[in-house]
Amino acid sequence: MLRPDYPIRTARLVLRPFAESDLDDVHDLRSRPEVSRYLYGEPLSRDEAREFLGGRMEAVALEKEGDSLALAVVVPRLGRVLGQVSLNWRSAEHAQGEVGFVFHPDAQGHGYATEAAAQMLRLGFEGLGLHRVYGRCDDRNTKSAAVMERLGMRREAHLVENGVFKGEWGSELVYAVLAREWKERQA
């Protein structure tokens, strides 16, 4: 089980549970076509963003396999939520998790996604005792692939046309890092 002490602070960011007051920022992020381009869903209306936010507000701990931890990423100097990072507990038996991240276009190119996602890897390995954490992205999403590479994750697979994505065949990249590799990188 993992229930982090909130907020989690990095050099430039605050990671915390989502709150109702985040609706404007969440809607601004998730209503953008350029953000949803590589996500399974379409841009969200304000009502859909409210519903989405409600689900994220409950994702504050990993108590059992299948649970998700979804945290708002706040840039204190800007005073707003500019992204989301997540850690999903995929298998208790095999000690595996999945990391994910979504950031506002205004936040891209500053290293925020790498900084925030690194905390999710830390929580997975040090807090939950995972053996392996993986991440996936559309093979056209070069920015997400670059973040995973900066995190020390290796590309393990390129799944070609492995599913229908928004009405067309899509391909996916899978990256992963093992606990021992993560620890070596931290040393």
C-alpha positions as CSV (number, residue, x, y, z in Angstrom):
1,M,0.0,0.0,0.0
2,L,1.2,3.5,-0.8
3,R,-0.4,6.7,0.5
4,P,2.2,9.5,0.0
5,D,2.7,12.5,2.3
6,Y,1.3,15.4,0.4
7,P,2.3,17.7,-1.0
8,I,5.3,16.3,-2.7
9,R,7.9,19.0,-3.5
10,T,10.6,18.9,-6.1
11,A,13.1,21.7,-6.9
12,R,10.4,23.6,-9.0
13,L,7.1,21.7,-8.6
14,V,4.4,20.7,-6.2
15,L,2.6,17.4,-6.7
16,R,-0.6,17.1,-4.8
17,P,-4.1,15.6,-5.0
18,F,-6.5,17.3,-7.3
19,A,-9.1,19.6,-5.8
20,E,-12.4,21.1,-6.9
21,S,-10.7,24.4,-7.3
22,D,-8.6,22.9,-10.1
23,L,-11.5,22.8,-12.5
24,D,-10.5,25.8,-14.6
25,D,-7.0,24.5,-15.0
26,V,-8.1,21.0,-15.8
27,H,-10.6,22.2,-18.3
28,D,-7.9,24.4,-19.9
29,L,-5.6,21.5,-20.2
30,R,-8.0,18.7,-21.2
31,S,-10.1,20.8,-23.7
32,R,-7.1,21.4,-26.0
33,P,-7.0,19.3,-29.2
34,E,-3.2,19.3,-29.2
35,V,-3.2,17.8,-25.7
36,S,-5.8,15.1,-26.5
37,R,-4.2,14.2,-29.8
38,Y,-2.3,11.3,-28.3
39,L,-4.8,10.5,-25.6
40,Y,-7.7,8.0,-25.9
41,G,-10.4,10.6,-25.3
42,E,-11.4,13.7,-27.2
43,P,-11.1,17.2,-25.9
44,L,-13.3,17.6,-22.8
45,S,-16.2,20.1,-22.4
46,R,-16.4,21.9,-19.0
47,D,-18.9,19.3,-17.7
48,E,-16.8,16.4,-18.9
49,A,-13.7,18.1,-17.3
50,R,-15.7,18.3,-14.0
51,E,-16.5,14.6,-14.2
52,F,-12.9,13.8,-15.1
53,L,-11.7,15.9,-12.1
54,G,-14.0,14.0,-9.8
55,G,-12.3,10.8,-10.7
56,R,-8.9,12.2,-10.3
57,M,-9.7,13.7,-6.9
58,E,-10.2,10.1,-5.6
59,A,-7.0,8.7,-6.9
60,V,-4.7,9.6,-3.9
61,A,-3.4,6.2,-2.8
62,L,-2.4,2.8,-4.1
63,E,-4.0,0.2,-1.9
64,K,-4.5,-2.7,-4.2
65,E,-3.7,-3.9,-7.7
66,G,-5.6,-1.9,-10.3
67,D,-5.5,1.4,-8.2
68,S,-4.2,4.6,-9.7
69,L,-2.5,7.6,-8.2
70,A,-3.1,10.8,-10.1
71,L,-1.6,14.0,-9.0
72,A,-1.9,17.6,-10.1
73,V,1.4,19.2,-11.0
74,V,1.6,22.8,-9.9
75,V,4.4,25.3,-10.9
76,P,4.4,27.5,-7.8
77,R,5.8,30.6,-9.5
78,L,2.9,30.4,-12.0
79,G,0.3,29.4,-9.4
80,R,-1.6,26.9,-11.5
81,V,-2.0,23.3,-12.4
82,L,0.0,22.7,-15.6
83,G,-0.1,18.9,-15.7
84,Q,-0.9,15.5,-14.3
85,V,1.3,12.6,-13.4
86,S,0.0,9.1,-12.6
87,L,1.2,5.8,-11.3
88,N,-1.0,2.8,-11.9
89,W,-0.5,-0.5,-10.0
90,R,-0.8,-3.0,-12.8
91,S,0.3,-6.2,-11.1
92,A,0.9,-7.1,-7.5
93,E,2.2,-10.6,-8.3
94,H,4.7,-9.3,-10.8
95,A,5.4,-6.0,-8.9
96,Q,4.7,-3.8,-12.0
97,G,3.3,-0.3,-12.5
98,E,2.7,2.1,-15.3
99,V,3.7,5.8,-15.2
100,G,1.9,8.4,-17.2
101,F,1.9,12.2,-17.7
102,V,0.0,14.9,-19.5
103,F,1.1,18.6,-19.6
104,H,-0.2,21.9,-20.8
105,P,1.6,23.2,-24.0
106,D,2.8,26.2,-21.9
107,A,4.6,23.8,-19.6
108,Q,6.4,21.8,-22.3
109,G,10.1,22.3,-23.0
110,H,11.0,23.2,-19.3
111,G,11.7,19.7,-18.0
112,Y,8.6,19.7,-15.8
113,A,7.3,16.4,-17.1
114,T,10.6,14.7,-16.4
115,E,10.9,16.2,-13.0
116,A,7.3,15.2,-12.0
117,A,7.4,11.7,-13.5
118,A,10.7,11.0,-11.7
119,Q,8.8,11.4,-8.5
120,M,6.2,8.9,-9.6
121,L,9.0,6.4,-10.4
122,R,10.5,7.1,-6.9
123,L,7.1,6.4,-5.3
124,G,6.7,3.2,-7.3
125,F,10.1,1.8,-6.5
126,E,10.8,3.2,-3.0
127,G,7.2,3.5,-1.8
128,L,5.4,0.5,-3.3
129,G,8.4,-1.8,-3.9
130,L,7.7,-2.3,-7.6
131,H,10.2,-4.3,-9.6
132,R,9.4,-2.7,-13.0
133,V,7.6,0.4,-14.2
134,Y,6.7,0.9,-17.8
135,G,5.2,3.7,-19.8
136,R,3.5,3.8,-23.2
137,C,2.9,6.4,-25.9
138,D,1.8,6.7,-29.5
139,D,4.8,6.2,-31.7
140,R,4.3,9.7,-33.1
141,N,4.5,11.3,-29.7
142,T,8.2,12.1,-29.8
143,K,8.0,14.4,-26.8
144,S,6.6,11.7,-24.4
145,A,9.2,9.2,-25.7
146,A,11.9,11.7,-25.0
147,V,10.7,12.2,-21.4
148,M,10.8,8.5,-20.8
149,E,14.3,8.3,-22.2
150,R,15.4,11.1,-20.0
151,L,14.0,9.2,-17.0
152,G,16.4,6.3,-17.9
153,M,13.6,4.1,-19.3
154,R,14.6,1.9,-22.3
155,R,12.4,1.3,-25.3
156,E,11.4,-2.3,-25.1
157,A,8.8,-2.5,-27.9
158,H,7.4,-0.8,-30.9
159,L,4.0,-2.3,-31.4
160,V,3.0,-1.6,-35.0
161,E,-0.7,-0.9,-35.7
162,N,-1.6,-2.8,-32.5
163,G,-5.0,-1.1,-32.1
164,V,-7.5,1.2,-33.6
165,F,-6.9,4.7,-32.2
166,K,-9.4,7.4,-33.0
167,G,-10.7,5.6,-36.0
168,E,-7.3,4.5,-37.5
169,W,-4.7,1.9,-36.8
170,G,-2.2,3.2,-34.3
171,S,1.3,2.2,-33.2
172,E,2.6,2.3,-29.7
173,L,6.0,2.5,-28.0
174,V,6.7,0.8,-24.7
175,Y,9.4,2.0,-22.4
176,A,10.4,0.5,-19.0
177,V,12.9,0.6,-16.2
178,L,13.7,-1.9,-13.4
179,A,14.1,-1.1,-9.8
180,R,17.8,-1.9,-9.8
181,E,18.4,0.3,-12.8
182,W,16.5,3.1,-11.1
183,K,18.6,2.8,-8.0
184,E,21.9,2.7,-10.0
185,R,20.8,5.9,-11.7
186,Q,20.0,7.6,-8.4
187,A,23.4,6.7,-6.9
